[in-house]
Amino acid sequence: MNYISVAIDGPSGAGKSTVARAAAMKLCYVYVDTGAMYRAIGLAVCRKGVSGEDAAGIAAALDGIEITLRYENGTQHVLLCGEDVSDAIRTPEIAYYASKVSAVPEVRQFLLDLQRNMAQKGNILMDGRDIGTVILPDAQVKIFLTASAKCRAERRYRELIAKGQDVTLERVLSDIESRDEQDRTRAIAPLRQAEDAVLLDTGNLTLEESIEAVLRIIREKTEGKA
């Protein structure tokens, strides 16, 4: 059977995970949030007291780390060595660590095979920063989801406040701009739009409009291929 792979890439805070999760559910595809995997490693590194600048220390910290994705009622849960860290990985501090660990070759290799193997088991929708360029270069559908840094910061700020976190819009914007720069300039698998990816700017779209836009692109690209 020919399985369909959908790769959605884009910068931090673009809404990739929310849109991708909803689209996958409507299509009955398996959803994989690769960013959550990097955040889980970032959390583990942070807890071990390793500096985000210590590449050798980060690589060494991989020993004993086990990451599992579990689905309950259609919701993805991220387990770090058996502990559900789905909420713990969604802080600005761990976002910083996620960016740092994602630039370490050993970390990327650690997750590469796991992510690719998932695409061999069924129709899959995977989001991240290098899915269409590195992880699934042969994906039938590639989408680059983006929005301005200001728009992304406002969205993330509202999400964090709703979760009761003590943050400021200025801090969130600064974190996003810093993350963008790190992701674009890192030596390994930098954030960039794949040549055959469809660019989708969601800055002026509601969540539902963004989901429908993604679904429309996927259906246009996969009609008759499943």
Number of C-alpha atoms within 10 A of each C-alpha: 5 9 15 19 26 27 28 28 28 25 25 25 24 24 21 26 22 14 22 24 23 20 22 21 14 11 14 13 19 20 25 23 22 20 20 25 23 25 28 30 26 26 25 22 24 18 9 12 12 18 15 17 12 13 18 12 15 25 16 14 18 15 8 8 14 14 20 16 18 12 12 7 5 14 12 17 18 24 18 19 14 11 12 17 17 16 10 12 24 16 14 17 14 21 22 19 25 25 22 23 25 26 19 19 14 17 19 16 11 13 17 15 11 12 18 13 10 17 21 13 10 15 19 22 27 30 28 24 27 23 28 29 22 14 21 20 16 14 21 18 23 30 24 25 25 21 20 13 20 17 17 22 24 15 16 21 22 15 12 18 13 9 11 9 13 8 14 13 17 13 13 22 20 15 18 23 18 13 20 18 14 18 23 15 13 15 11 15 19 18 21 17 21 19 10 14 19 16 16 16 15 20 16 10 12 10 14 11 13 23 22 15 16 21 19 12 15 20 13 11 14 14 8 7 10 9
